[in-house]
Amino acid sequence: MAIKKAYALWLNELFYLKVPLRRELSKHFNGAINVFHANREALLSSQLLTPMEVEMIMQSKVNSTCSPEDAYENLLKQSIQFVSIEDSDYPQKLREIIDHPYGLYYKGTLPPSEHKSASIVGARQCSAYGHSSAREIGYLMARSGYTVISGMARGIDAAGQTGCLEAGGFTCAVLGSGVDICYPPENKKLYDRILENGCILSEFAPGTPPLSKHFPMRNRIISGLSDHVIVVEARIRSGSLITAQMACQQNRNLLVVPGRINDPMSQGTNHLIEMGAQIIPSEERLLEKLSEEAGMPLQLSPSKKPTLNKNEKSLLQIMDYYAKSAEDLMLLAGFSYREFLETIYTLSQKGLIRESARMHYSKV
């Protein structure tokens, strides 16, 4: 098995060959090991390669600083594993899509093939409403036995995966860089938590930087690994809409959290609804849908809610997931400045609100 993976790794790292060509070569020669040992005439007679590509392959074998076996061992020493379409543990859902990667690098454990999965994607610069919705949906999906797939990006992606981990679920982060690069860097704690109970995965070799051209490519893997693709917030031109488009092409179920009609972060999601995507009107309705799919009722244990005094209840009732200014909140609640500061402080300490901007507050 290790030898087979070593030669698949060699073929995968012939970066001048496009991914479909790597797949075709593996299929034609019945494995990457046979591609490696094929002579110049055999490679030419396959009619898959140009004479220049054949020469480049031949030169790669001569100029390589180490054998495929040594290269594979060096990869494992970095706690990075590799799987190709030649392996039985290659994710089955990815085999179903037309443009599946030939090989994948990963840290942690590959997503269990027998589990249902859902990706949660959306805007990086999301609202408090979007962040809260993604986190709650991630939690709900995990408690329902789903693997949560996302890109570990700022905003919605990270919120959905955080919710999944809070529920003790399994999550897979698909990166637009090598798996040894945490991007964005501020998500390092999340990166480390995912490694404890999940998977960091990429089709890009270790050391590959997070270039903008990589992200549309990784989006097809996010949707490809999923049974459902859930878009929480997205602008009209965004990577999340690319993922949604790929989900439709891959025959995945597309669900959308609706947003306010005048919110730029909801233009993309509301457009998807207009085009026929399913709406998630509430957590309860989503749970019903998951129950219908599972063929059995799914119930979550109620979460423990902190005790609130009269002022805390009053202020929280008039707050929203969209930020309001301190002045507006004091006016609506009828609080003195001192009452307002005391109440805002205690609600913040209980994790129920946050300061979205200076002296502007929203629900969490």
Salt bridges, closest charged atoms under 4 A:
GLU55 OE2 - ARG40 NE 2.70
ASP87 OD2 - LYS5 NZ 3.14
ASP89 OD1 - LYS5 NZ 3.93
GLU96 OE1 - ARG252 NH1 3.29
ASP99 OD2 - ARG220 NE 3.55
GLU114 OE2 - HIS115 NE2 3.97
GLU166 OE2 - ARG135 NH2 2.18
GLU186 OE2 - ARG154 NE 2.32
ASP192 OD1 - LYS188 NZ 2.86
GLU203 OE2 - ARG220 NH1 2.60
ASP227 OD2 - LYS93 NZ 3.76
GLU288 OE1 - ARG285 NH1 3.27
GLU292 OE2 - ARG285 NH1 3.83
GLU293 OE1 - HIS228 NE2 2.74
GLU312 OE1 - LYS350 NZ 2.88
ASP320 OD2 - ARG260 NH2 2.44
GLU342 OE2 - ARG338 NE 3.27
